[in-house]
Amino acid sequence: MEWLLNPWVITIIVVSVVVSNIAAIKYTANMKFGPHDKTKELLRKQRQVENMSKHYPTDDTKDDAAPTDKK
């Protein structure tokens, strides 16, 4: 148990933890997570909605022609 409190052992453990954390950060820093440009993504969604509205037009005139029960 005494060898665990040796300053050399503690130093080696601390250095190995720091080096492994730096290696993990370097590995994950190069990952690609998809589109990062928010404006391109929003424009793509807007075009998709516009294309859907061209294929399925909505008819709101029926609601205006409904009779009302005013007395």
One Martini backbone bead per residue (centre of mass of N, CA, C, O) as a GRO file, in nm:
protein
   71
    1MET     BB    1   0.055   0.066  -0.014
    2GLU     BB    2   0.304   0.252  -0.018
    3TRP     BB    3   0.349   0.266  -0.336
    4LEU     BB    4   0.087   0.444  -0.396
    5LEU     BB    5   0.220   0.712  -0.241
    6ASN     BB    6   0.411   0.757  -0.448
    7PRO     BB    7   0.500   1.024  -0.644
    8TRP     BB    8   0.553   0.863  -0.909
    9VAL     BB    9   0.281   0.719  -0.929
   10ILE     BB   10   0.102   0.968  -0.925
   11THR     BB   11   0.227   1.101  -1.175
   12ILE     BB   12   0.164   0.876  -1.379
   13ILE     BB   13  -0.142   0.881  -1.344
   14VAL     BB   14  -0.192   1.177  -1.421
   15VAL     BB   15  -0.058   1.171  -1.702
   16SER     BB   16  -0.237   0.944  -1.822
   17VAL     BB   17  -0.506   1.094  -1.795
   18VAL     BB   18  -0.436   1.342  -1.965
   19VAL     BB   19  -0.355   1.193  -2.226
   20SER     BB   20  -0.627   1.042  -2.268
   21ASN     BB   21  -0.803   1.297  -2.289
   22ILE     BB   22  -0.661   1.421  -2.534
   23ALA     BB   23  -0.711   1.179  -2.724
   24ALA     BB   24  -1.022   1.191  -2.709
   25ILE     BB   25  -1.053   1.479  -2.819
   26LYS     BB   26  -0.914   1.430  -3.093
   27TYR     BB   27  -1.108   1.209  -3.191
   28THR     BB   28  -1.386   1.381  -3.159
   29ALA     BB   29  -1.312   1.641  -3.336
   30ASN     BB   30  -1.341   1.476  -3.633
   31MET     BB   31  -1.634   1.458  -3.628
   32LYS     BB   32  -1.939   1.410  -3.804
   33PHE     BB   33  -2.284   1.566  -3.756
   34GLY     BB   34  -2.355   1.719  -4.002
   35PRO     BB   35  -2.530   1.988  -4.044
   36HIS     BB   36  -2.423   2.326  -3.943
   37ASP     BB   37  -2.607   2.487  -4.131
   38LYS     BB   38  -2.901   2.637  -4.057
   39THR     BB   39  -2.999   2.774  -4.321
   40LYS     BB   40  -2.998   2.526  -4.504
   41GLU     BB   41  -3.200   2.361  -4.337
   42LEU     BB   42  -3.436   2.565  -4.349
   43LEU     BB   43  -3.459   2.578  -4.660
   44ARG     BB   44  -3.521   2.278  -4.700
   45LYS     BB   45  -3.783   2.277  -4.532
   46GLN     BB   46  -3.931   2.496  -4.694
   47ARG     BB   47  -3.933   2.347  -4.965
   48GLN     BB   48  -4.089   2.101  -4.862
   49VAL     BB   49  -4.348   2.255  -4.784
   50GLU     BB   50  -4.404   2.380  -5.062
   51ASN     BB   51  -4.433   2.109  -5.214
   52MET     BB   52  -4.672   2.008  -5.045
   53SER     BB   53  -4.868   2.248  -5.115
   54LYS     BB   54  -4.880   2.182  -5.422
   55HIS     BB   55  -4.999   1.887  -5.391
   56TYR     BB   56  -5.181   2.000  -5.124
   57PRO     BB   57  -5.428   2.188  -5.141
   58THR     BB   58  -5.604   2.430  -4.971
   59ASP     BB   59  -5.959   2.486  -4.873
   60ASP     BB   60  -6.094   2.784  -4.714
   61THR     BB   61  -6.387   2.854  -4.838
   62LYS     BB   62  -6.583   2.668  -4.678
   63ASP     BB   63  -6.584   2.822  -4.403
   64ASP     BB   64  -6.716   3.095  -4.511
   65ALA     BB   65  -6.997   2.947  -4.626
   66ALA     BB   66  -7.102   2.895  -4.362
   67PRO     BB   67  -7.360   2.889  -4.167
   68THR     BB   68  -7.526   3.091  -3.936
   69ASP     BB   69  -7.674   3.119  -3.591
   70LYS     BB   70  -7.835   3.398  -3.608
   71LYS     BB   71  -8.101   3.583  -3.402
   0.00000   0.00000   0.00000
